[in-house]
Amino acid sequence: MGLKEQLRNNRLIRVIGIDDTPFSVADERVNVAGVVCARTRFEGMLWTNIARDGWDATSALVEVLKRSKFLAQLHLLLLDGVAMGGFNVVDLEALAQQLDLPCVTVMRKLPNLDAMRAAMDNLPDADRRWERLLRAGPIHCHPPYYFQVVGEAPQLMLAALKVLTDRGNVPEALRLAHLIGAAVQQGESGRRA
């Protein structure tokens, strides 16, 4: 049953929230935490890593999910922003297509795209990174939610985000991925979640 039917029938939505862990500029690889929730209840976890400022975020996420027991149960994939590990920009269209899932980037606030572009200009293939970021689609602003979505209607996604948020301004799966990733990497979770 798809996301629309799950929402309409008030059934559990299974989601994975994915966030990179804290890292330094000296790190070549960046860890990535994926937390699976049924609505807001923790059900499982995935872990992988990507190259800092690399090009493998999309393929790493596809690989870890396709070999997991969770993929067949999921209705939605949430990312904490479209770029991970610095500017390893996820190809949101390819991710949604390869996983056959709606994919959403959720941001805590409206990003400063000019500042992002200027930072990307310091890396190789800046134009390619920028184009991948833009292909993720328009940023939908419905405070406290700011998101890009591929594979589902924005209004339906807004309804899903509200159902998946228990406390704070981000869905619980993303909040937990952030807290767990920070705790594993730094020994304790941070304040912002």
N, C-alpha and C positions, 0 to 999 in steps of 0.2 A: 504494500500500500504506500502511495506517495505522500509527500509532505502535506499537500493540500487536504487529502482525505484524513490524515492523522489529526490535523488541526480541526477540521470540520467535525470529526467524531470524538474530539477531546481524548485522543489516545496518546500514549507515550511517544515522544519524538526522541529518537536516538541520534546523538550528535557527537562529533569529535571536535574538540577545540585544540588548536595547534599553536604553540608559541616557542620562539627560540629562547635559550637560556642566556643569562648575562655572559659577556665575553670581553676580551681585551683585544687591542689592535695587534698584539703579538700572537694571538691564536690563529692557527691556520684552519682549524675545524671548529664548528659551533654546534653544540648539542641542541636537539629539538625535542620537546615534550608534546605528546598527544594524549589528551584525556578524553575518555569516552564516558558520556553521561546519558542516562535515560531521563529526559527532561532536565532536572537539576541534581539527580542522584548519581554519584560516582559509580561506574561499573567496570572500568578497566583503563589500561594505559599502554601507550607505545612510546618508543624512544629511538631516535636515529640521530644522525649528524649530517651537516652540510659544510661546504667550503665557505669560509668568510669571504664576502664580496664575489662569490663564484657564480656558477650557472646551473648548479645541480639541485636546487631546492625542489623544483617540480618533480624531477625524476626520483629523488629520494623519498618524497611523500607518496608518490604512486607505488614505489617498490615496497615500502614498509606497510602500506595499507593493503596492497594486493596479497601479501603473504600472511596477513593477519586473519584472525577469526572474526574480527569486528566488521569488516567491510560490508558483508551481506546484510547486516542488521542496521546500517546507518541510513538516515534520511537526509543528512546535511553535514557539510564540513565547514568549520569556522577557522579562519586564520586571524592572528593578531597583526593586522596590516598585510600588505602585499609583498613587502620586502622582509627577508629574514637574514640573520647573520650579516648585518650591514646592508649591502645592496645586492643580495642574491634574490632577485625579483622572481616571484612565482608567476608562471604563465597560467593565470586563472582559467582561461578558456580551455587550455590543454588539460589541466587538472580535472575540471568538471567533466570533460569529454572522456578522458581515460578512466575515470572512476565511476562514471555514469551517476554523478551526484551533483546537486546544487552546491556551489562553493561560494563562500562569502568572506570578504575581508572586513573586519570590524575594527574601527578606530575609536579611541577614547575622546578625541577631539578632531576637528577639521584640520587636516594636515596643511602645512605650508609648502605647497608644490614648488614655488620658486626656490626655496631653500633646499628642497630635495634635489631639484634639477642641478643647482649649483654644486651640491655635494657629489652628485653622480659624475659631474664633469671632471672630477679628479681621478676617475677610474677609467680603465680601458673599456671601449665599446659603450660609452655613455649614451649614445643615441639609441642603441639597441635596448639598453636597460629602460630608458625613458619610454620607448615605444611599447615595451611589455607592460610597464606600469599603466600607460594610457589604455591599453587593450583590456584592462580589467573592468573598464566601464566607468560611467559617471559615479560620483560620490553622492549617495542619497543622504540627505540631512534631515533627521527626525530626532532632535535631541531627547534623550542622551545618546541616541544611536547615530553613528556615522558609518556608512557601509557601502561596499561595492558588491554586486552580486552577478553571478553567471549561472544560468540554468534554472532560474525561477523568477517570478514577478516580484518587483521591489515591495509592493504592498503586502504580499503574502509573507515575504521575508521579514518585514517589520513585525507582523503578528507573531511569527515564530521566535524572533529575538526577544520579544516581551515574555513569551511563555518560558523561554530558556534562561531567563534572568531571575535569580533568586534574591540577590542583594547587590547593591552597587549599580554600575552602569554598563556592565558587560555580561554576556551569558556565562553561567556558572562553569561550563567546560573550559572556557578561555581563562577565567579567573583561577581555576585550579591548576591549569597547565602553567600559568605564570608563577603561581606560588610554589608548586612542586619543582619546576625547573630551577628557580632561584635557590631553593633550599638544597637541592642536590649539588648545584654548582658552587654555592657560597657558604653552605652550612646552615643557613637559615633563610626564611622567606623575607622578602622586602615589604615595604609599606604599601606600594602601589600595586593593587591587584584588581 
